[in-house]
Amino acid sequence: MASPRILVVDDNRLNLDLARYVLEADGFIVDEAQHVDEAWARLRAQRPDLLLVDIQLPGTDGLTLVRAVKATPGLDDLPCIAFTAYAMQGDELRFRTAGCDGYLSKPIDVHRFAAAVRFYLGT
């Protein structure tokens, strides 16, 4: 079975590097994008198995990206997980209303992060 492919969309290089390191150590293939246009280019090039998306991105925000992904035939069933430092009451409901299938908080818990991603993949 092929390794799951994850697209991580985050404008913070340190977050991207840490996510990549932890996920690759657990056998994932990781693509990354630092803004929405780059994310669309990656999505067009190769569909990932899961999208981890920061909510606060420069220009177009992450929830707008999720809404657009969920409205795109062929991507509408792609698991989209909010990946953000937002931790206010009601934020998870807001993310799910926008189309997110789940929520992972920052900072990354390096001991649980890959297992949480696998949970959302159903593996």
Backbone hydrogen bonds, N-H to C=O, Kabsch-Sander energy under -0.5 kcal/mol:
donor,donor_aa,acceptor,acceptor_aa,energy
6,I,4,P,-0.5
6,I,29,I,-3.0
7,L,50,L,-2.4
8,V,6,I,-0.6
8,V,31,D,-2.5
9,V,7,L,-0.6
9,V,52,L,-3.0
10,D,8,V,-0.6
10,D,33,A,-2.3
13,R,11,D,-0.7
16,L,12,N,-2.1
17,D,13,R,-2.8
18,L,14,L,-2.4
19,A,15,N,-2.6
20,R,16,L,-2.7
21,Y,17,D,-2.5
22,V,18,L,-2.5
23,L,19,A,-2.7
24,E,20,R,-3.0
25,A,21,Y,-1.8
26,D,22,V,-0.8
26,D,23,L,-0.7
27,G,24,E,-1.8
28,F,23,L,-2.4
29,I,4,P,-2.9
30,V,28,F,-0.5
31,D,6,I,-3.0
33,A,8,V,-2.2
39,A,35,H,-2.1
40,W,36,V,-2.5
41,A,37,D,-1.9
42,R,38,E,-2.2
43,L,39,A,-2.7
44,R,40,W,-2.3
45,A,41,A,-1.8
46,Q,42,R,-2.5
49,D,5,R,-3.2
50,L,5,R,-1.2
51,L,79,P,-2.9
52,L,7,L,-2.9
52,L,50,L,-0.5
53,V,51,L,-0.6
53,V,81,I,-2.7
54,D,9,V,-2.9
57,L,55,I,-1.0
60,T,58,P,-0.7
62,G,55,I,-2.4
65,L,61,D,-1.6
66,V,62,G,-2.4
67,R,63,L,-2.5
68,A,64,T,-2.1
69,V,65,L,-2.7
70,K,66,V,-2.7
71,A,67,R,-1.0
72,T,69,V,-1.6
75,L,72,T,-2.4
76,D,72,T,-1.3
78,L,75,L,-2.4
81,I,51,L,-3.4
81,I,79,P,-0.5
82,A,80,C,-0.5
82,A,102,G,-2.3
83,F,53,V,-2.8
84,T,104,L,-1.7
91,D,88,M,-2.1
94,R,90,G,-1.9
95,F,91,D,-2.6
96,R,92,E,-2.6
97,T,93,L,-2.5
98,A,94,R,-1.4
99,G,96,R,-1.1
100,C,95,F,-2.4
101,D,80,C,-3.5
102,G,80,C,-0.8
104,L,82,A,-3.1
106,K,84,T,-1.8
110,V,108,I,-1.0
112,R,109,D,-1.8
113,F,109,D,-2.3
116,A,112,R,-2.2
117,V,113,F,-2.1
118,R,114,A,-2.5
119,F,115,A,-2.0
120,Y,116,A,-1.7
121,L,117,V,-1.3
122,G,118,R,-1.1
122,G,119,F,-0.7
123,T,118,R,-2.2
